[in-house]
Amino acid sequence: MQVKKVATYVLVAFVVFYLFTRPAQAAAAVNGVFDGIVQGANQLAVFFTNVLT
């Protein structure tokens, strides 16, 4: 349990460091993740539309 807590703190510290040192790249990474999520949701919508019609 202790290792999980330390790993979480290290990850949060890395994210904060990355945001402050490379904000443009961090924003691009977040946009890429959200674009992937949106694209996946759209593909699921197409799939269910085709299944239900």
Secondary structure, 3 states (H helix, E strand, C coil): CHHHHHHHHHHHHHHHHHHHHCHHHHHHHHHHHHHHHHHHHHHHHHHHHHHHC
